[in-house]
Each structure stands twice: as structure tokens, then as C-alpha cells.
Amino acid sequence: MPQTHVQTPAESRVQAPVQRPAATPAPAPAPARPRPPQALRGRIGTGFSPEPHRYRLYVAADDCPGCLGVTAAFADLGLRDTVALTVLRPGADPAGHDALRRAYEATGHDHDGTLTVPALCDGWSGRVVSNHAPDILEDLRRLSVHPAFRQAP
């Protein structure tokens, strides 16, 4: 006698093909935000000794409030003979811009390429001491009263 097969309840279920949701494209990565300029906060007297002719101050020729204040203080404090000043003009003086770029690159390997002014640079080490206007103002005031920076009568 032939065998008959009786379907069990599990076998009687019809298996529908598995449907996968349509592939959605991965979201586009958010555009990279530019990093804010790195604040360099070195100070003269803390790692940088007060020596005449050691420092160079870089400022912009435009209406940058920090640069205007630093330039005015520089002129008022009588440091012209002991601290070098470079005024950077857009599209001019490539040597000044190149020197400032080298100072930023010497300061840290993670420099993102942004040059900010005002910047007080150390001629001995080739690095930026500070690009923080309030610290630069305070350092210029300290230098102006230091005996080595006082102008001869």
C-alpha cells in the first residue's frame, strides 16, 4: 500500500519570500566645519626671556580691532627700537606672510594653515609666542618697563 503523507501544520504554512527594505543611500557626511584659529598663549617671562631685538610683532593693515589696539600700544610704549614690527597688507609683502607662516608651522605640527594676527613671534626659536591680543598687550607693557628695553636718554 502506498504511503500517504499528511502535512503537519508547520509544513502547511506558506513561506513568503523575505522582503528587505529598499536600500537607502547613506547620509552624506556633514561638511567639515573649519576649526577655530588656534589660540597661542605663550608669555614673555614664562619660557621666553625679555631680550631686546628678540621679538617681532605682526599686525594687519586693515581694521582688525586687536591689531589696532596692539599697534597703538606698541607706538605709545616706545618699543620701536627693540621690537620689530611687520604690518601685513593683503596681497602685498609676500616675505612677511611667508615669515609668519613659518613661525606658525614651527609652533606646532597641528597648525591648520590659518594665520592670525596680531602675532608676537620669537626670533630665536622661530615660533609664535602669542596670537592673543590681550596677552600681547600685557607683554608689550612688561617689556616697556624692563631695563633692557628702556630707551637711552
C-alpha positions as CSV (number, residue, x, y, z in Angstrom):
1,M,0.0,0.0,0.0
2,P,1.4,3.4,-0.9
3,Q,2.3,5.7,1.8
4,T,0.5,8.9,2.1
5,H,2.0,11.9,3.5
6,V,0.0,14.1,5.8
7,Q,1.1,17.7,6.1
8,T,1.9,18.9,9.5
9,P,0.8,22.4,10.5
10,A,4.4,23.7,10.1
11,E,4.6,22.4,6.6
12,S,1.2,23.8,5.6
13,R,2.4,27.4,6.2
14,V,3.4,29.1,3.1
15,Q,6.7,30.9,3.5
16,A,6.6,34.3,1.8
17,P,9.8,35.5,0.4
18,V,11.7,37.8,2.8
19,Q,11.4,41.3,1.6
20,R,14.1,43.7,2.5
21,P,13.5,47.4,2.6
22,A,14.8,49.3,-0.4
23,A,18.4,50.3,0.1
24,T,18.6,53.9,1.2
25,P,21.7,55.8,0.5
26,A,23.9,56.5,3.4
27,P,23.5,60.1,4.6
28,A,26.1,62.5,3.2
29,P,28.7,63.4,5.8
30,A,28.2,66.8,7.3
31,P,30.5,69.4,5.8
32,A,33.6,69.8,7.8
33,R,33.5,72.9,9.9
34,P,36.6,75.0,9.9
35,R,38.4,74.8,13.1
36,P,38.6,78.0,15.0
37,P,42.1,79.5,14.9
38,Q,44.3,78.0,17.5
39,A,44.9,80.4,20.4
40,L,48.6,80.5,21.3
41,R,49.1,81.9,24.8
42,G,52.8,81.9,25.5
43,R,54.1,84.7,27.6
44,I,57.3,86.7,27.8
45,G,58.9,85.9,31.1
46,T,57.5,82.4,31.1
47,G,59.6,80.4,28.7
48,F,60.5,83.5,26.6
49,S,63.1,85.8,28.2
50,P,62.8,89.5,27.7
51,E,65.7,90.3,25.4
52,P,65.9,93.3,23.1
53,H,65.7,92.6,19.3
54,R,64.4,89.0,20.0
55,Y,60.7,89.6,19.1
56,R,58.8,90.6,16.0
57,L,55.2,91.8,16.1
58,Y,52.9,91.0,13.1
59,V,49.8,93.1,12.7
60,A,47.3,93.6,9.8
61,A,46.9,96.9,8.0
62,D,43.1,96.6,8.0
63,D,40.6,97.5,10.7
64,C,41.2,94.5,12.9
65,P,40.4,95.7,16.4
66,G,43.0,93.5,18.1
67,C,45.7,94.8,15.7
68,L,44.7,98.4,16.1
69,G,45.0,98.2,19.8
70,V,48.3,96.4,19.7
71,T,49.7,98.8,17.1
72,A,48.7,101.8,19.2
73,A,50.2,100.4,22.4
74,F,53.4,99.5,20.5
75,A,53.7,103.1,19.3
76,D,52.9,104.6,22.8
77,L,55.3,102.3,24.7
78,G,58.4,103.3,22.7
79,L,59.4,99.8,21.7
80,R,60.2,100.7,18.1
81,D,64.0,100.3,18.6
82,T,63.8,96.9,20.4
83,V,60.9,95.0,19.0
84,A,60.5,94.7,15.2
85,L,57.1,95.4,13.6
86,T,55.7,94.0,10.4
87,V,52.5,95.4,9.0
88,L,50.8,92.8,6.7
89,R,48.8,94.2,3.8
90,P,46.5,91.9,1.8
91,G,48.2,90.9,-1.5
92,A,51.4,92.6,-0.6
93,D,54.6,91.7,1.2
94,P,54.8,88.0,0.5
95,A,58.0,87.8,2.5
96,G,56.2,89.0,5.7
97,H,53.4,86.5,5.1
98,D,55.9,83.7,4.5
99,A,57.8,84.5,7.6
100,L,54.6,84.5,9.7
101,R,53.6,81.2,8.1
102,R,57.0,79.6,9.1
103,A,56.6,80.9,12.6
104,Y,53.1,79.2,12.9
105,E,54.4,76.0,11.4
106,A,57.4,76.0,13.8
107,T,55.0,76.5,16.8
108,G,53.0,73.3,16.3
109,H,52.7,70.3,14.0
110,D,48.9,70.6,14.1
111,H,48.8,74.0,12.6
112,D,45.8,74.2,10.2
113,G,47.2,76.8,7.9
114,T,45.3,79.8,9.3
115,L,47.5,82.8,10.0
116,T,46.0,85.1,12.6
117,V,47.2,88.5,13.7
118,P,48.2,90.2,15.9
119,A,51.0,87.7,16.5
120,L,54.1,88.1,18.7
121,C,57.0,85.9,17.4
122,D,60.2,84.9,18.9
123,G,63.2,85.4,16.6
124,W,65.4,82.9,18.4
125,S,63.1,79.9,18.3
126,G,61.2,81.0,15.2
127,R,57.9,80.3,16.9
128,V,54.8,82.3,17.7
129,V,54.8,83.3,21.3
130,S,51.2,84.5,21.3
131,N,48.3,85.5,19.0
132,H,46.1,86.6,21.8
133,A,45.8,90.4,21.7
134,P,45.3,90.9,25.5
135,D,48.3,88.8,26.3
136,I,50.4,90.6,23.7
137,L,49.3,94.0,25.1
138,E,50.4,92.9,28.6
139,D,53.7,91.6,27.3
140,L,54.4,94.8,25.5
141,R,53.7,96.7,28.7
142,R,56.1,94.5,30.6
143,L,58.8,94.9,28.0
144,S,58.4,98.7,28.0
145,V,59.3,98.9,31.7
146,H,62.1,96.3,31.6
147,P,65.5,97.9,32.0
148,A,66.9,96.3,28.8
149,F,64.1,97.8,26.7
150,R,64.1,101.4,28.1
151,Q,65.3,104.0,25.6
152,A,68.5,105.7,26.4
153,P,68.0,109.4,27.4
